[in-house]
Amino acid sequence: MNTTSQTSNRSNCRRIALRGAHLFDGTGAEPVGDAVVICEGNRIVAAGSAGEVKTEPTDRVIDLRPWTLMPGMIDAHVHLWGIARSVDAPNAVEDRALRSAGEALALLRAGFTTVRDCGSATTVMLKRMIDEGTLPGPRIVAAGMAIARTGHHWLRIDPSWLWTRPANTVDECRAAARLAVQERSNFIKIATSAGNGRAWGEIPTFTVDEVKAITDEAHHWGLRVASHSMGTKGVRIAVLGGVDTVEHAYNIDEATLGLILEHGKLIVPTLRIMHKRLSPLGSQTYDHQVKSLEKACAAGAKIAMGTDSTGAQGFENGPGNAIECALMAEVMPTKDILVSTTRTAAEALGIDKEVGTIEPGKAADIIALRDNPIVNIGTLQDATFVMHDGHVVRCDEPDG
């Protein structure tokens, strides 16, 4: 699966040396002070303290002190839907496709150099345009059309915006997965639970055998599967069916959490989408999410940062996606949150050999932040420098 965007062989290009007051490399190691990261072409060739990593006279030095360097952030669960800001605005697929390109650029400029889009009618195409250099944007891992049982709320969200394919039997599930492969999806998004008349809820949908039909087909072609799953039954079906990541995963019992750990599945909690909901159901759901995240962390589950941001008002894709990290800080140490937003998120996408940490050989996806994020997690919402695949996308003036 080719998920690298805007990659070219520039081995003869001038090296770039980035200087920072601190370096958090995404591995979970302690930050390095007086840091240097050397990039050549679209690759990192060295990283560490200035005493260990030497620049060359021909290097182009970008001094970003007193800022902190870290890997580009990864949002493991977004929807680039291109939702109109006005009820009177046209909302055809073509209109949404153009708006979603603007959302992608906003995410890149905010320091999200990689995103996983969990279902959209246009994002496979958008990814292709970014990969070929026609449009600017982050590296995208795109699900394309999601798969859900007939009658699922996803199929009724907006008649002008069909982004979900129905499947109701083992054979239909297998056929839907094959079609997703044919359409060049990078992974497959499914739902093993739903609410009564809404997407979020704990009513089981697919059976374990139906999920296995999807995951077997996806894995045969090298694709991963992510499942929208809530409540004990829905999450158990997803895990036993062989999905790779469990999205949301709240309100589950200890045995089901143990099953997640036993099978080595990653959890993407998506707190942002519910924390501002003022309805009793929204507040109750968010409370379940936070408590479930706390239990998962205490048990040692792998957590990947994902927001479920849709581009709707209040959930715009851009700097606000990093709000998720501040919400996670209610129950997680900041260093763990940074790892979940870099290395672990890359693992969730299946591209951790390419991105997620600042190490030699990895893609040159590097951002700078005004403050030290281990001390101030809110600074993730204020990226001041962005390098994506060796290209400087944004470079504000340092303060000092």
Secondary structure, DSSP 8 states (H G I E B T S, - for coil): -----S----TTS--EEEEEEEE--SSS---EEEEEEEEETTEEEEEEETTTS---TT-EEEE-TTSEEEE-EEEEEE------SSTTS--SHHHHHHHHHHHHHHHHHTTEEEEEE-S-SSHHHHHHHHHTTSS---EEEE--SEEE-TT-GGGGS-TT---EEE--SHHHHHHHHHHHHHTT-SEEEEESEE-SSSSSS-EE-S-HHHHHHHHHHHHHTT-EEEEEE-HHHHHHHHHHTT-SEEEE--S--HHHHHHHHHHT-EEE---HHHHT--SHHHHHHHHHHHHHHHHHHHHT-EE-----B-SSTTS-SSGGGGHHHHHHTTTS-HHHHHHHTTHHHHHHHT-TTTSSS--TTSB--EEEESS-TTT-GGGGG-EEEEEETTEEEEE-----
